[in-house]
């Protein structure tokens, strides 16, 4: 099994690594026999959890003539850390929010050319607070601290900037950035409810739903409020080089993701049980089922709302290139779907 070293690098360093890897000589070879896939915390990653539980990638790979494929699963706290691991070659497939996907797509154009494999689903994110004085984001003060997976670069951080731009005016998207603190969802969940300096958490399911069962917690906004409707939360992505060098493995991963989505939508009670077992969650099965059965949640491989995110990121100089379409950001294998 390959050793792994995960580092935090600047965007310039990431681009340099990507360029050097892209220029390395390529020789014809068979698909790899081992891959590493990363996920984060929460119900949003249920398709990957089902893939892991059912060993779907291994099964599809065997059908394509690759017997004994070894799949290693890793868990990260943020998409930013995953991007560094993907670019440095320590990771084959990453999964994360729209913001990290668009950033790595933008920074690797012309070298490793990272693109999306498929969406994992459209799910809302809630900004919750225990501060009774906070009814809208304009009520936050310098005494508040808002926990989210990664400052500036996570999808929650981007959504907070989009909400700030709407509340305070164009050009003032950074208004609340000084209040944000990078924490994993489990850490933030505990911090919000235990009386620390953390007074708000831009969370994800099931953490946001569990928090709202506490009478002290109030929802300030939903990501759907900011975006004007449902949008992709997370996607699976990899480099163009990996896809070109390993076409069968890539096909097996995409086929596995499609199958996992079908299985989840066919039997959500079963899927809830898989989530609890695989994540070693203490949540009640009925509670998890209520979350994934919420009509606002749609497990689908079809990307939604990418251009809304991209437009904001381009205007605020978070990305240098504005994609003409969501298809620019995803591999052609997905282009037949009705994305946005």
C-alpha positions in Angstrom: 0.0 0.0 0.0 1.3 3.4 -0.9 2.6 5.7 1.8 0.8 9.0 2.0 1.9 12.5 3.0 -0.7 15.3 3.0 0.6 18.8 3.0 -0.9 22.3 2.8 0.4 24.2 -0.2 -0.2 27.6 -1.7 -2.1 27.9 -5.1 1.3 28.7 -6.8 2.9 25.5 -5.4 -0.1 23.5 -6.4 0.2 24.8 -10.0 3.9 24.0 -10.0 3.4 20.5 -8.9 0.6 20.0 -11.4 2.8 21.3 -14.2 5.8 19.1 -13.4 3.6 16.0 -13.1 1.9 16.8 -16.4 5.3 17.1 -18.2 6.5 13.8 -16.9 7.1 11.2 -19.7 4.2 8.8 -20.2 4.5 5.3 -21.3 1.8 2.8 -22.3 0.8 0.6 -19.5 -2.2 -1.3 -18.1 -4.7 0.2 -15.7 -3.4 0.4 -12.1 -4.2 -2.3 -9.6 -4.7 0.0 -6.6 -6.5 3.3 -6.2 -7.2 5.6 -3.3 -10.5 7.5 -3.0 -11.2 10.2 -0.4 -14.4 11.4 1.2 -15.4 13.8 3.9 -18.0 13.5 6.7 -21.8 13.3 6.4 -24.8 12.0 4.6 -23.8 13.9 1.4 -21.2 11.2 0.9 -23.7 8.3 1.1 -23.1 7.2 -2.6 -19.4 6.7 -1.8 -20.3 4.9 1.5 -22.5 2.5 -0.4 -19.8 2.0 -3.0 -17.4 1.1 -0.3 -19.8 -1.2 1.6 -20.9 -3.1 -1.5 -17.4 -3.1 -3.1 -19.0 -1.9 -6.2 -15.8 -0.6 -7.8 -14.0 -3.9 -7.4 -17.0 -5.7 -8.9 -17.3 -3.4 -11.9 -13.5 -3.5 -12.4 -13.6 -7.2 -12.5 -16.3 -7.1 -15.2 -14.0 -4.9 -17.3 -11.1 -7.4 -16.9 -9.3 -5.9 -13.9 -9.3 -8.6 -11.2 -8.2 -7.9 -7.7 -8.3 -4.1 -7.8 -7.5 -2.8 -4.4 -9.5 0.2 -3.3 -8.3 2.3 -0.3 -10.7 4.8 1.3 -9.5 7.8 3.1 -11.4 10.5 5.1 -10.5 14.2 5.0 -11.8 17.2 6.9 -11.9 19.5 3.9 -11.8 19.6 0.1 -8.8 21.9 0.2 -6.6 19.2 1.8 -7.9 16.7 -0.7 -7.0 18.9 -3.6 -3.4 19.0 -2.4 -3.3 15.2 -2.1 -4.8 14.7 -5.5 -2.3 17.1 -7.2 0.7 15.6 -5.5 -0.3 12.1 -6.6 -1.2 10.7 -3.2 -4.8 10.4 -4.1 -6.6 9.2 -7.3 -10.1 10.4 -6.7 -11.2 13.3 -4.5 -14.7 14.3 -3.5 -15.8 17.7 -2.3 -17.9 20.8 -2.6 -18.4 22.9 -5.7 -15.9 25.5 -4.6 -12.9 23.1 -4.3 -13.9 21.5 -7.6 -14.0 24.7 -9.5 -10.8 26.0 -8.0 -8.8 22.9 -8.8 -10.3 22.8 -12.3 -9.2 26.4 -12.8 -5.7 25.9 -11.5 -4.9 22.8 -13.4 -6.1 23.8 -16.8 -3.4 23.1 -19.3 -1.5 20.6 -17.1 -3.2 17.8 -15.1 -6.7 19.2 -16.1 -8.7 18.0 -13.1 -12.4 17.5 -13.9 -15.5 16.2 -12.3 -16.5 12.5 -12.7 -20.0 13.1 -11.5 -22.2 14.8 -8.8 -22.9 12.9 -5.6 -26.2 14.7 -5.1 -28.1 18.0 -4.4 -28.4 18.6 -0.7 -29.0 21.8 1.4 -26.5 23.1 3.9 -27.7 24.9 7.0 -26.0 27.7 8.9 -27.1 27.0 12.5 -26.5 29.2 15.6 -26.9 29.0 19.4 -26.7 32.8 19.7 -30.3 33.9 20.5 -29.6 37.4 19.1 -28.8 36.1 15.6 -31.8 36.0 13.3 -30.0 36.8 10.0 -26.4 36.9 9.0 -26.4 40.7 9.6 -26.9 40.0 13.3 -23.4 38.3 13.7 -20.9 40.5 15.6 -17.2 40.3 16.3 -18.0 38.1 19.4 -19.3 35.3 17.1 -17.3 32.5 15.6 -18.7 30.5 12.6 -17.2 27.0 12.2 -17.0 25.5 8.7 -14.7 22.8 7.1 -12.1 25.2 5.6 -11.8 29.0 5.8 -12.1 30.7 2.4 -12.1 27.6 0.2 -14.9 25.2 1.4 -18.3 25.3 -0.2 -19.7 26.6 3.1 -17.2 29.5 3.1 -18.2 30.3 -0.5 -21.9 30.2 0.4 -21.3 32.5 3.4 -19.5 34.9 1.0 -22.4 34.7 -1.5 -24.9 35.3 1.4 -22.8 38.3 2.6 -22.7 39.8 -0.9 -26.5 39.6 -1.0 -27.0 41.0 2.5 -24.3 43.7 2.5 -23.9 44.5 -1.2 -21.6 43.7 -4.1 -18.0 43.8 -3.2 -18.6 43.1 0.5 -18.5 39.3 0.3 -15.6 39.1 2.8 -17.6 40.8 5.6 -18.0 37.7 7.7 -14.7 35.9 6.8 -12.9 37.2 9.9 -15.5 35.3 12.0 -14.9 31.9 10.4 -12.9 29.0 11.9 -11.9 25.9 10.1 -13.1 22.7 11.8 -14.3 19.3 10.7 -18.1 18.8 11.1 -17.8 16.4 14.1 -15.5 18.9 15.9 -17.8 21.8 15.1 -20.9 19.9 16.1 -19.4 19.3 19.6 -18.0 22.8 19.9 -21.4 24.4 19.1 -23.3 22.5 21.7 -20.7 22.5 24.5 -20.5 26.3 25.1 -17.2 27.1 23.4 -16.4 30.3 21.4 -18.1 28.7 18.4 -21.6 30.2 18.2 -22.5 29.1 14.7 -21.8 26.2 12.4 -22.2 26.1 8.6 -22.9 22.4 8.6 -24.1 19.4 6.6 -26.4 16.5 7.1 -26.7 14.7 9.5 -24.9 17.2 11.8 -27.1 20.1 11.0 -30.2 18.1 11.6 -29.0 16.7 14.9 -28.1 20.2 16.1 -31.6 21.4 15.4 -33.0 18.9 17.8 -31.4 21.0 20.6 -33.8 23.8 21.5 -30.9 26.2 21.8 -30.1 25.9 18.1 -31.7 27.9 15.3 -31.3 27.8 11.6 -30.1 31.1 10.2 -30.2 30.2 6.5 -30.1 27.3 4.0 -27.8 27.1 1.0 -30.9 26.8 -1.1 -32.0 30.2 0.2 -28.7 31.7 -1.1 -28.8 29.9 -4.5 -32.5 30.2 -5.2 -33.1 26.5 -5.3 -31.5 23.0 -5.3 -27.8 22.7 -6.3 -25.0 20.1 -6.2 -23.3 19.9 -2.9 -20.4 17.5 -3.6 -18.8 15.8 -6.6 -16.2 13.1 -7.3 -13.3 14.3 -9.4 -9.9 13.2 -10.7 -7.2 14.2 -13.2 -7.4 13.9 -17.0 -4.1 12.0 -16.8 -5.5 9.4 -14.5 -8.5 8.9 -16.7 -6.4 8.6 -19.9 -3.9 6.2 -18.2 -6.7 4.1 -16.5 -9.8 4.1 -18.7 -11.2 0.8 -17.3 -10.7 1.8 -13.7 -12.3 5.2 -14.4 -15.3 3.5 -16.1 -15.6 1.1 -13.1 -15.7 4.0 -10.7 -18.3 5.9 -12.7 -20.5 2.8 -13.2 -20.2 2.1 -9.4 -21.3 5.6 -8.6 -24.3 5.3 -10.9 -25.3 2.0 -9.3 -24.9 3.4 -5.8 -27.3 6.2 -6.6 -29.8 3.8 -8.0 -29.5 1.6 -4.9 -30.0 4.5 -2.5 -33.1 5.8 -4.3 -34.6 2.4 -4.6 -34.4 1.6 -0.8 -33.6 4.5 1.4 -34.3 2.6 4.6 -31.6 0.1 3.6 -29.3 3.0 2.7 -29.8 4.6 6.1 -28.8 1.3 7.7 -25.6 1.2 5.6 -24.7 4.8 6.6 -25.1 4.0 10.3 -23.1 0.8 10.0 -20.2 2.1 7.9 -19.9 5.4 9.7 -20.3 3.8 13.1 -23.0 6.4 13.8 -25.0 6.4 17.0 -27.9 8.1 15.3 -31.3 6.5 15.3 -32.0 4.7 11.9 -35.4 6.4 11.7 -33.7 9.8 12.1 -31.2 9.1 9.3 -34.0 7.8 7.1 -35.9 11.0 7.6 -32.9 13.0 6.5 -32.2 11.1 3.3 -36.0 11.0 2.5 -36.3 14.8 2.7 -37.7 16.0 -0.6 -35.0 18.7 -0.7 -32.3 15.9 -1.0 -31.7 14.3 -4.3 -29.0 11.7 -4.8 -28.1 12.1 -8.4 -25.0 12.1 -10.6 -26.3 15.2 -12.5 -24.5 18.4 -11.7 -26.7 21.3 -10.8 -26.0 25.0 -10.1 -22.3 24.9 -11.0 -22.6 28.0 -13.2 -24.1 30.0 -10.4 -21.1 29.2 -8.2 -18.7 29.7 -11.0 -20.1 33.1 -11.9 -19.7 34.3 -8.3 -16.2 32.9 -8.0 -15.2 34.5 -11.3 -16.5 37.9 -10.3 -14.7 37.7 -7.0 -11.5 36.5 -8.6 -11.6 33.1 -7.0 -11.1 31.5 -10.4 -9.4 33.1 -13.4 -11.4 31.3 -16.1 -15.2 31.3 -16.4 -16.5 28.0 -17.7 -18.8 28.4 -20.6 -20.9 25.5 -19.3 -20.9 22.9 -16.5 -19.6 20.5 -19.2 -16.3 22.3 -19.2 -15.8 21.2 -15.6 -16.9 17.6 -16.1 -15.6 14.7 -18.2 -17.6 14.0 -21.4 -18.9 10.8 -20.0 -21.5 12.9 -18.1 -22.4 15.3 -20.9 -25.6 13.6 -21.9 -27.2 14.5 -18.5 -29.2 17.6 -18.1 -26.9 19.5 -15.8 -26.6 23.2 -15.1 
